[in-house]
Amino acid sequence: MLLHALVQAKKKLDFNLHAMHVHHGLSPNADSWADFCAKTCLAYQVPLEVIKVKVEKNAGLGLEAAAREARYQALFAVNADFIALAHHQDDQAETLLLQLLRGAGLKGLSAMAAQDENRRLLRPLLDIPRAEIETYAKAAKLTWIEDESNLDISTVTTVAMK
């Protein structure tokens, strides 16, 4: 959805658009996800860079946090004015809930910013609920991949139980 929206915006605004897929290699579907990204970017005529990262599984952070750290390292290494991320309103709520459960301070409770100038991050979908994004995507006949790890609530349950 984010790539679709940026391609539409590029038709009216003058900016360079490149896509990046961070390949964590954690899912048995990881290679097919990279292939899907390549086909989608080819259809949109958007250059794609697939970056394979090594996730430190024993860094004491937990798998999700270690994957996030590896992903952000790859993103911040890119020479770009801004990096657009597809976080949506449901992600924001999840982040806030996890921060509350972890006992985060005020900074942690502020969750994600729609625009983070210091880190060059833009999150244009942050105020939009996932259901609304899916409704639009279906109406526009977009295709996407569901990450099976998003269906695994054991990490949330584990955090809640501590």
FENMO-V737747 format. One record per residue. N is the residue number from 1. RES is the residue in one small letter. SS is DSSP state (A for helix, B for strand, O for the rest). PSI is psi in radians with two decimals (NA if undefined). Layout:
N_RES_SS_PSI, N_RES_SS_PSI
This chain:
1_m_O_-0.76, 2_l_A_-0.80, 3_l_A_-0.77, 4_h_A_-0.84, 5_a_A_-0.72, 6_l_A_-0.64, 7_v_A_-0.73, 8_q_A_-0.73, 9_a_A_-0.62, 10_k_A_-0.46, 11_k_O_-0.45, 12_k_O_-0.46, 13_l_O_2.66, 14_d_O_1.78, 15_f_O_2.73, 16_n_O_2.38, 17_l_O_2.17, 18_h_B_2.58, 19_a_B_2.66, 20_m_B_2.35, 21_h_B_2.14, 22_v_B_2.02, 23_h_B_1.80, 24_h_O_-0.45, 25_g_O_0.30, 26_l_O_-0.49, 27_s_O_2.58, 28_p_O_-0.23, 29_n_O_0.05, 30_a_A_-0.74, 31_d_A_-0.67, 32_s_A_-0.53, 33_w_A_-0.73, 34_a_A_-0.71, 35_d_A_-0.74, 36_f_A_-0.78, 37_c_A_-0.74, 38_a_A_-0.78, 39_k_A_-0.71, 40_t_A_-0.79, 41_c_A_-0.64, 42_l_A_-0.77, 43_a_A_-0.64, 44_y_A_-0.10, 45_q_O_0.80, 46_v_O_2.19, 47_p_B_2.46, 48_l_B_2.43, 49_e_B_2.17, 50_v_B_2.10, 51_i_B_2.10, 52_k_B_2.27, 53_v_O_2.73, 54_k_O_2.10, 55_v_O_2.15, 56_e_O_1.67, 57_k_O_-0.38, 58_n_O_0.51, 59_a_O_-0.03, 60_g_O_0.13, 61_l_O_-0.35, 62_g_O_2.64, 63_l_A_-0.79, 64_e_A_-0.76, 65_a_A_-0.68, 66_a_A_-0.69, 67_a_A_-0.72, 68_r_A_-0.75, 69_e_A_-0.79, 70_a_A_-0.70, 71_r_A_-0.82, 72_y_A_-0.61, 73_q_A_-0.75, 74_a_A_-0.77, 75_l_A_-0.75, 76_f_A_-0.27, 77_a_O_-0.18, 78_v_O_2.46, 79_n_O_1.62, 80_a_O_2.58, 81_d_O_-0.76, 82_f_O_2.69, 83_i_B_2.05, 84_a_B_2.29, 85_l_O_2.64, 86_a_O_0.39, 87_h_O_2.43, 88_h_O_-3.09, 89_q_A_-0.66, 90_d_A_-0.64, 91_d_A_-0.70, 92_q_A_-0.77, 93_a_A_-0.72, 94_e_A_-0.75, 95_t_A_-0.79, 96_l_A_-0.78, 97_l_A_-0.80, 98_l_A_-0.67, 99_q_A_-0.70, 100_l_A_-0.79, 101_l_A_-0.51, 102_r_A_-0.11, 103_g_O_0.59, 104_a_O_2.68, 105_g_O_-2.89, 106_l_A_-0.72, 107_k_A_-0.75, 108_g_A_-0.58, 109_l_A_-0.24, 110_s_O_-0.16, 111_a_O_-2.47, 112_m_O_2.55, 113_a_O_2.48, 114_a_O_-0.55, 115_q_B_2.13, 116_d_B_1.60, 117_e_O_-0.74, 118_n_O_-0.66, 119_r_O_0.09, 120_r_O_0.55, 121_l_B_2.40, 122_l_B_2.39, 123_r_O_1.37, 124_p_O_-0.27, 125_l_O_0.13, 126_l_O_-0.52, 127_d_O_0.12, 128_i_O_2.21, 129_p_O_2.61, 130_r_A_-0.71, 131_a_A_-0.68, 132_e_A_-0.68, 133_i_A_-0.79, 134_e_A_-0.71, 135_t_A_-0.80, 136_y_A_-0.80, 137_a_A_-0.72, 138_k_A_-0.76, 139_a_A_-0.62, 140_a_O_-0.01, 141_k_O_0.67, 142_l_O_2.67, 143_t_O_2.66, 144_w_O_3.01, 145_i_O_2.40, 146_e_O_2.21, 147_d_O_2.05, 148_e_A_-0.38, 149_s_A_-0.37, 150_n_A_-0.31, 151_l_A_-0.17, 152_d_O_1.88, 153_i_O_0.11, 154_s_A_-0.58, 155_t_A_-0.66, 156_v_A_-0.77, 157_t_A_-0.75, 158_t_A_-0.79, 159_v_A_-0.73, 160_a_A_-0.52, 161_m_A_-0.32, 162_k_O_NA
